Amino acid sequence: MPAPRRSLLLLTLLLAACQDSPPPLDFTRAEPGEQLSGGATTVSRSDVNAFSLPSANLPPSRRLDFNVGNSFFRNPWVIAPASTTARDGLGPLFNTNACQNCHIKDGRGHPPAGDALNSVSMLVRISLPAGPEHAALVAAKGVRPEPVYGAQLQEMAIPGVTPEARVRLRYEYSRVRFADGFEVELRKPQLQVDKLGYGPLHPDTLFSPRVAPPMIGLGLLEAIPESAILALADPDDRNGDGISGRPNIVRDQATGQDVLGRFGWKAGQPSLAQQNADAFLNDMGLTTPLLRVDACTEAQTACRAAPSGGDPEVSENIFNQVLFYTRNLGVPMRRDVDRPTVLAGKRLFHEAGCAACHNPSFVTRTDAAEPELAGQTIRPYTDLLLHDMGEGLADNRPEFRASGREWRTAPLWGIGLTETVNGHTQLLHDGRARNLLEAILWHGGEAEAARQRVLGFNGEQRKALLAFLNSL
């Protein structure tokens, strides 16, 4: 980390340590405004379209821009050349032809089931172990790509180009017992990759299956002050609570600078613009003003020779419209915040230590990218930091400064509407958890103490904790 950034981190941690402790929470009643997870941007719908609405405070004059961005997010891109010049350039290698296919109804993806033709809303990141001699490459790209297949497997391709692979999952099962004898079955995915189109993968290839996360509130997360995130970091666990959240420092492709990462399962992207550009490139094979070179490797000659849809294929105007859309997707209002069972679950959530990583609230910057996102008290339940989650959840694939055991704390807002919006409750980075309780029981590493406290809960306490989580 550059010296100025180290100094900023140390100063921020010192100031945070000197601040007065916040008053204890009153678990007998909801906090003022607690139901407004996104502040004034919060939307009131809780139906199947709850994740697809513009921020509530977005004025009518700007909702047209939102709708235009929505159209490019939802509608499929086509192969170049085509008469539909605004949407051509798909591939040559890709995972899907529309953003919406992964982020179903702007919500959560899921792993492939049964004999599905492809993974669609789950992708597989790949790379090779990196040594000191690869430091410059890792600093620039985050990983050391596999030389033939790159950093992500693509299961689909345009005519004349061979897809890279087929991805399947099988599961191993185990059981976990609570103190009162209640048992929960857990499933651990085992990745199967076959039908390799360009020869064998390097024998040391590292794999990381990942489902698409929800799109809600991303502009608000981007608007959290960097200082507020760094204030929560405790890389050396100086307070001795066993929680040592670390920032991921990643490369900003627009400036060439090393900056704080906050998007992606390992916080590998610094901004929503770069997150979108990476998805356009690696998920759909589309170049953008930010990433203008196809992801075809030297070995993929047909891919490199395929016709282009322009330079870039996603024009600056379309790219900015999609960025506006993804920044302004509203967060749904919480439900039942005053219900006694929910309040009891909130108390248990804090007593178990879950809030040490799933930090309840922030206030966004006054100079946010969009005025509607500025100065909002939001409740995302994340610290956007990396945490060691133990061997059970490890993918053993580092990304920038994230180790193979570290993951960014996932925001919890909207999680109780996953089944309503997406028709499933498959959670965590690879969708292994089939419900919230399974997701909790996969927590290890820094979260092991919290997990053990939850394992001591009786039936009523489990019910209350889940009622609280489902209210988010």
LUMKE-232025 format. One record per residue (C-alpha): x, y, z; residue in one letter. Coordinates in steps of 0.05 Angstrom, whole numbers, plus 32768, in hexadecimal, padded with zeros to 4 digits. Example, Ala and Ser with C-alpha at 12.3 -4.5 7.8 and 13.67 -1.06 7.14 Angstrom:
% LUMKE-232025
80F67FA6809CA
81117FEB808FS
% end
This chain:
% LUMKE-232025
800080008000M
801D80457FEFP
8035806E802BA
7FFD80A38026P
7FC8806D8027R
7FE9804A8063R
7FEA808C8087S
7FA180988078L
7F8F80528091L
7FB6805B80D2L
7F9880A180DEL
7F52808780D1T
7F5B804D8101L
7F77807C8137L
7F3D80AD8130L
7F0B80748133A
7F2C80598173A
7F27809E8193C
7EDD80A78185Q
7EAA809C81BCD
7E88805981BAS
7E41805C819EP
7E09805581D1P
7DEF800E81DBP
7DB67FFA81AEL
7D707FF681C9D
7D567FB281B1F
7D0F7FC081CBT
7CFD7FED8190R
7D147FFD814AA
7D458035813FE
7D2B8074811EP
7D2B806980D2G
7D44802280D9E
7D13800980A5Q
7D3380378071L
7D6E800C805ES
7D82803B8026G
7D6F807C8048G
7D4680A8801AA
7D55807A7FDFT
7D2F80407FFFT
7CF680237FD6V
7CB680087FF5S
7CA97FCC7FC9R
7CB47F867FE5S
7C9B7F5C7FAAD
7CBE7F397F71V
7CD57F7C7F55N
7CF17F967F97A
7D397F977F7DF
7D2A7FB87F3AS
7D117FFD7F4DL
7D3480417F49P
7D4880647F8AS
7D0A80817FA9A
7D2780C87FA8N
7D3B80C57F5FL
7D1380FD7F3DP
7CE780EE7F01P
7D1681157ED4S
7D4D80E37EE3R
7D2380A47EE1R
7D2680A47E95L
7D72809B7E99D
7D6680627ECBF
7D3680407E9BN
7D6680477E60V
7D9D80277E89G
7D6D7FF17E9FN
7D5F7FE07E55S
7DA97FD47E48F
7DAF7FAC7E88F
7D757F7E7E77R
7D757F757E2BN
7DA47F447E09P
7DE27F587DE2W
7DED7F387D9DV
7E277F207D73I
7E4B7F537D47A
7E427F697D12P
7DF77F777D19A
7DC47FAB7D06S
7DBB7FB67D51T
7DFC7FDD7D55T
7DEF7FF77D9BA
7DEC7FB07DB7R
7E1C7F887D8CD
7E617F6B7D9DG
7E4C7F327DCBL
7E857F027DDAG
7EAB7EE27DB9P
7EAE7EBD7DFCL
7E797ECC7E30F
7E507EB17E6AN
7E0E7ED47E58T
7DF27F067E27N
7DCF7F357E59A
7DDF7F507E9EC
7D997F3D7EB6Q
7DA67EF37EA7N
7DD77EF07EE1C
7DB87F257F0FH
7D727F087F09I
7D407F407F16K
7D7D7F677F2ED
7D857F347F65G
7DAE7EF87F78R
7DC77EC27F49G
7DCB7E787F59H
7DF77E3C7F49P
7DE37E0E7F0FP
7DB17DD87F1FA
7DAD7D927F01G
7DBA7D8F7EB7D
7DB77DDA7EA9A
7DD87DEC7E67L
7E067E1F7E88N
7E117E417ECAS
7DF27E847EB4V
7DF07EA87EF7S
7E2F7E877F13M
7E747E917EF6L
7EB87E737F06V
7EF47E9E7F11R
7F387E7D7F05I
7F817E907F0FS
7FC57E737F20L
7FEB7E7A7F62P
80167EB87F61A
805C7EC07F7EG
80867EFE7F8CP
809B7EFF7F43E
80527F0B7F30H
80497F467F5FA
80417F7A7F28A
800F7F4F7F02L
7FE57F437F41V
7FE87F8D7F53A
7FCB7F9F7F0FA
7F9A7F667F03K
7F8D7F4A7F48G
7F9F7F037F34V
7FCF7EDC7F08R
7FA27EC57ECFP
7FA37E7E7EB4E
7FCB7E857E73P
7F997E657E44V
7F567E727E65Y
7F637EB57E87G
7F427EC87EC9A
7EFB7EAF7EBDQ
7EDC7E737E9AL
7EAA7E837E64Q
7E787E4C7E54E
7E5B7E6B7E15M
7E767E867DD3A
7E5F7EA37D91I
7E5C7E757D53P
7EA27E637D3CG
7EC17E6A7D81V
7EC77E307DB2T
7EAC7E3B7DF8P
7EE17E347E2EE
7EC17E007E5CA
7E837DE47E7CR
7E797DED7EC7V
7E527DC07EF6R
7E4C7DB87F41L
7E417D7C7F6DR
7E3B7D7F7FB8Y
7E577D5E7FF6E
7E297D5F8033Y
7E367D64807ES
7E0C7D7480BBR
7E147DA780F3V
7DF27D9F8136R
7DD97DD88163F
7DDF7DD481AFA
7D967DC081B4D
7D9F7D878183G
7D827DA98145F
7DA87D958107E
7DB57DB980C6V
7DD07D988086E
7E067DBF8062L
7E1D7DB4801AR
7E627DC47FFFK
7E697DCD7FB4P
7E9C7DA57F8CQ
7EAC7DC77F4AL
7EAD7D9D7F0BQ
7ECB7DBC7ECCV
7ECA7D967E8AD
7EC47D9F7E3EK
7F017DCB7E3FL
7F057DED7DFBG
7F4F7E017DFAY
7F737DC77E1AG
7F807DB77E63P
7F827DEC7E99L
7FC37DF77EBCH
7FC97DC37EF4P
7FD07DF97F29D
7F917E1E7F14T
7F697E3D7F4DL
7F1D7E3F7F46F
7EE87E6B7F67S
7E9E7E617F55P
7E757EA07F63R
7E2B7EB07F5CV
7E137EF57F46A
7E047F227F82P
7DC87F517F88P
7DCC7F957F66M
7DA77FBE7F9AI
7DC87FF97FBDG
7E0A7FF67F97L
7E0C80417F8EG
7E03804A7FD8L
7E3C801A7FE7L
7E6880417FB7E
7E5580817FDCA
7E6D80698020I
7EAA80938034P
7EEB806D802EE
7EFE80878073S
7EC080668092A
7ED380228075I
7F1B8028808AL
7F06803C80D0A
7EE87FF780D8L
7F277FD380C2A
7F507FAF80F7D
7F827F8680D0P
7FAC7F75810DD
7F707F6A813BD
7F897F9E816CR
7F487F9C8193N
7F4E7F51819DG
7F077F3F8187D
7F1F7F0C8153G
7F057F37811AI
7F3B7F5480EDS
7F197F7380B0G
7F497F8A807AR
7F3F7FB8803FP
7F4F7F9B7FFAN
7F7B7FCB7FD2I
7F6F7FC37F88V
7F817FE47F46R
7F55801B7F2BD
7F5980107EE0Q
7F4380587ED1A
7F7A80797EFAT
7FAF80437F01G
7FAE804F7F4CQ
7FA8801C7F84D
7F68802B7FAAV
7F35800C7FDAL
7F0D7FD27FBDG
7EC47FCC7FD0R
7E9E7FA47F9AF
7EA07F5A7F8BG
7EA37F1D7FB8W
7EEB7F2E7FCBK
7EE57F7A7FC4A
7F0E7F757F85G
7EEF7FB17F62Q
7EF67FFA7F79P
7EBA80197F57S
7E7880087F39L
7E91801F7EF5A
7ECA7FED7EF7Q
7E9E7FB67F12Q
7E6E7FC17ED7N
7EA77FC47EA5A
7EC47F827EBFD
7E807F617EBAA
7E767F7A7E73F
7EBA7F5F7E5FL
7EBE7F1D7E83N
7E757F097E86D
7E5F7F217E41M
7E9F7F2C7E1AG
7E907F767E10L
7EC57FAD7E11T
7EB67FEF7E33T
7ED780347E38P
7EF9801B7E77L
7F0F7FD67E5EL
7F1A7FD97E13R
7F3D7F977E04V
7F1A7F537DFCD
7F2B7F1E7E30A
7F407EEB7DFAC
7F847ECC7E0BT
7FBC7EC17DD9E
7FA87E777DD2A
7F607E887DBEQ
7F6C7E9C7D76T
7F247E977D5DA
7F0E7EC37D97C
7F437EF77D85R
7F2F7EF67D3CA
7EE47EFE7D48A
7EC37F3F7D2FP
7EBD7F797D60S
7E7E7FA07D70G
7EA57FE17D73G
7EDB80027D9CD
7EC27FFE7DD0P
7E877FD07DC6E
7E617FF07DFFV
7E60803A7DEES
7E70806E7E23E
7E2780857E22N
7E0B803F7E2DI
7E4080307E61F
7E2D806E7E88N
7DE3805E7E83Q
7DEF80197EA0V
7E1A80377ED6L
7DE280687EE8F
7DB1802E7EECY
7DDD80037F18T
7DEC803E7F46R
7DA4804E7F52N
7D81800B7F5FL
7D5C80177FA0G
7D607FED7FDFV
7D1E7FD17FF8P
7D017FE9803AM
7D087FBA8075R
7CCA7F96808FR
7CB27F8A80D6D
7CEA7FB280F8V
7CBF7FBB8137D
7CA97F72813DR
7CC17F55817FP
7CDE7F17815ET
7D067F42812DV
7D207F6E8165L
7D337F30818DA
7D587F168150G
7D7C7F598148K
7D957F53818FR
7DAD7F0C8183L
7DCF7F238142F
7DF77F568169H
7E047F2981A5E
7E1F7EF28178A
7E517F24815BG
7E357F258114C
7E357F718112A
7E817F72811BA
7E867F6480D0C
7E3F7F7280B8H
7E447FBA80CFN
7DFD7FD580D1P
7E02801C80B8S
7E2980528094F
7E1D809A807DV
7E2D80A58034T
7E5980DD801AR
7E3D8122800CT
7E6181217FC9D
7E4580DE7FB0A
7E4480D17F65A
7DF980DE7F63E
7DD881137F8FP
7DA180E37FA4E
7DD580B67FC4L
7DF780EC7FEDA
7DF280F48038G
7DC780B78043Q
7DC5808D8082T
7DC680468066I
7DC380028087R
7DE67FD08059P
7E027FA28090Y
7E487F9D8074T
7E8C7FBC8081D
7EA47FAF8039L
7EE47F928057L
7F067F4F804EL
7F007F1A8084H
7F1E7ED5808BD
7EE17EA88089M
7F057E678097G
7F197E2A806FE
7ED17E148063G
7EC17E508037L
7F077E59801AA
7F0F7E597FCFD
7F5B7E5C7FD7N
7F5E7E8F7F9ER
7F7E7ED27FB2P
7F667F127F90E
7F907F517F99F
7F9D7F517FE4R
7F647F227FF6A
7F7D7EDD800AS
7F5D7E9C7FF5G
7F377E9B8037R
7F1F7EE38037E
7EDC7EFE801EW
7EBD7F438020R
7E847F488052T
7E457F418027A
7E0F7F778031P
7DD17F598052L
7D9E7F8E803CW
7D677F6E8013G
7D7B7F278025I
7D377F178042G
7D177F247FFDL
7D457EF47FD7T
7D117EBE7FD1E
7CDA7EEF7FBET
7D047F0E7F86V
7D2E7ED47F6FN
7D077E967F83G
7D3F7E787FACH
7D697E847FEAT
7DAD7E6A7FD3Q
7DE17E967FF6L
7E2C7EA27FFEL
7E5E7EAC7FC6H
7E4F7E6A7FA3D
7E077E607FB8G
7E177E247FE4R
7DEA7E3A801DA
7DA17E2A800FR
7D877E588045N
7D9D7E8C8077L
7DAC7E5A80AFL
7DDA7E328082E
7DFD7E72806EA
7E0A7E8380B7I
7E257E3D80C5L
7E587E43808DW
7E797E7E80B0H
7EBD7E6D80CDG
7F007E8F80D8G
7EF37ED380F5E
7EA97EC380FAA
7EB47E81811FE
7EA57E9E8163A
7E637EBC8149A
7E527E798129R
7E5D7E55816BQ
7E307E85818FR
7DF97E79815CV
7E027E2E8164L
7DEF7E3881ACG
7DAC7E57819AF
7D6C7E3281A8N
7D317E2D8178G
7D117E6F818DE
7D537E948186Q
7D607E768141R
7D1A7E8C812CK
7D267ED28146A
7D6A7ED98124L
7D4D7EC280E1L
7D127EF180EAA
7D427F2B80F1F
7D6B7F1780B4L
7D2C7F0D808BN
7D157F53809ES
7D537F72807DL
% end
